[in-house]
Amino acid sequence: MPLLKDARTPEGLRIYAIGDIHGRLDLLRAAHARIAADLVRRPCPRYRVIHTGDYIDRGPESAGVIAHLIEFTRDGEAVCLAGNHDLFLTAFLKKPADFGSQWLANGGVEALASYGVEAATPGIGLRSMKAIRKALAAALPPEHLAFFEGLKLCEQHGDYLFVHAGVRPGVALRKQKTFDLTFIREPFLSDPRDHGFVVVHGHTTAPAPVIRPNRIGIDTKAYASDVLTCLVLENGEKGFLDDEGYAPIQLEADAA
């Protein structure tokens, strides 16, 4: 399979991939507006918008992000993949004592607040975790719970695999574990091998998109940087979409 310089989407399909959102509804709405404007300026036969996970925690509007994504994905032209933070919420609902402290320490307090649920500072005991879980279960709209429970782990189009965190090198896609696809960093990030597809992922933050022959990382820490990255892939072209419009990626092979 080709590495990035030769990778292609299926003929006639344009893909917009959006990185980790983390409660930044303002940035998400702006990204969707830019996509709509780009489709007017540069029409295409088919398109798909792929969100690579981590919709909640840390930023101020987790609940608003989920409500927006539910509406945005109704027409079937967009998909939401599972991120580790999204899995924290459903794990907390099932086992608050096991996952509560970890989730709250990683942005869960902000997500809970967006649903009107107060959570105390670290050091909460089991009884309090159960109380918070009960309050969240009551506050979480059924449609939001269905959204979290229906998230896909990955999606493949042409020479690209879209996933939240990455893949475990040397393991066939069908044998990848949920933990690998939603939590992995190493050895994936530093592994140079051809995985059989170019992996488009979030999860690991960087000041700018990370472009490697076998992967593209698009988590630019939106909740703190105010930058939500949107990657654009169409046939053999690769680029990014921002306030200035579409800009192609200049790969070494292109410059030669």
C-alpha positions, 0 to 999 in steps of 0.5 A, spaced: 500 500 500 502 507 498 505 511 503 502 518 504 505 521 497 501 516 493 495 515 498 488 516 495 481 517 497 476 513 492 475 516 486 470 522 487 470 522 494 472 528 498 474 527 506 474 533 511 477 530 517 476 534 524 481 533 530 479 533 537 474 538 539 474 538 547 468 542 548 469 547 543 463 548 540 465 555 537 471 552 533 466 546 531 461 551 528 466 555 525 469 549 522 463 546 519 461 553 516 468 553 513 466 546 510 460 548 507 463 554 504 469 550 501 463 546 498 460 552 494 467 554 492 469 547 490 464 543 488 465 535 488 461 529 487 461 526 494 464 528 501 464 526 508 466 529 514 469 525 519 470 527 526 476 523 530 473 523 537 474 527 544 468 531 543 467 532 551 472 534 557 476 540 558 473 545 554 466 549 556 461 546 552 461 539 552 453 538 552 453 543 546 458 539 542 454 533 542 447 536 541 450 540 535 454 533 532 447 529 533 444 534 528 450 535 524 450 527 522 443 526 521 444 526 513 449 521 513 454 525 510 458 525 517 461 520 522 463 521 529 469 516 531 470 514 539 475 518 542 478 516 549 475 521 553 468 519 550 469 512 552 470 515 559 463 518 560 460 511 558 465 507 563 463 512 568 456 511 568 457 503 568 463 503 573 463 510 577 468 507 582 473 505 577 473 510 572 470 516 576 477 519 579 481 518 572 475 522 568 474 527 573 482 529 573 482 529 565 477 534 564 470 530 566 469 536 571 468 541 565 463 536 561 459 534 568 458 542 569 456 543 561 450 538 563 449 541 570 452 536 574 457 539 580 463 535 581 467 536 587 475 537 587 479 530 587 479 526 593 471 524 592 469 518 595 465 512 592 459 514 595 460 521 592 462 518 585 455 514 585 451 520 587 455 524 581 453 518 576 446 518 578 446 526 577 449 525 570 444 519 568 438 523 570 441 530 566 444 526 560 439 526 554 437 519 552 439 522 545 446 524 547 447 517 551 445 513 544 450 518 541 456 516 545 454 508 545 454 508 537 460 511 536 465 507 531 472 506 532 474 507 525 473 508 518 477 506 512 476 510 505 481 508 500 488 508 502 486 512 509 484 509 516 481 514 520 481 513 528 482 517 534 489 515 537 492 510 532 494 503 531 498 497 534 504 496 529 504 489 526 497 487 528 492 486 523 486 492 523 481 486 525 485 484 531 486 491 533 483 492 540 479 498 542 484 500 547 489 501 541 485 505 537 483 510 542 489 510 547 495 508 544 501 513 543 507 509 543 510 505 539 505 507 534 507 514 534 515 513 532 514 507 528 516 508 521 513 502 517 507 502 512 501 500 516 497 498 510 494 505 510 496 512 512 493 513 519 489 519 520 488 520 527 488 525 533 489 524 541 496 526 541 497 534 541 502 538 537 502 545 536 501 544 528 499 538 524 504 532 524 505 529 517 509 523 516 509 518 511 505 513 514 500 518 519 497 525 519 496 527 526 491 533 527 490 534 534 492 541 535 489 542 542 483 546 540 481 547 547 487 551 549 490 553 542 483 556 539 486 552 533 481 546 531 484 542 525 481 540 518 484 536 514 482 535 507 483 529 502 481 528 495 483 523 490 491 524 491 490 531 493 492 533 501 491 539 504 488 543 510 482 548 511 482 554 515 480 561 515 484 563 509 481 557 505 484 551 502 491 550 502 495 544 499 500 540 503 507 541 500 510 534 500 517 532 498 515 529 492 511 535 490 517 539 490 522 535 487 
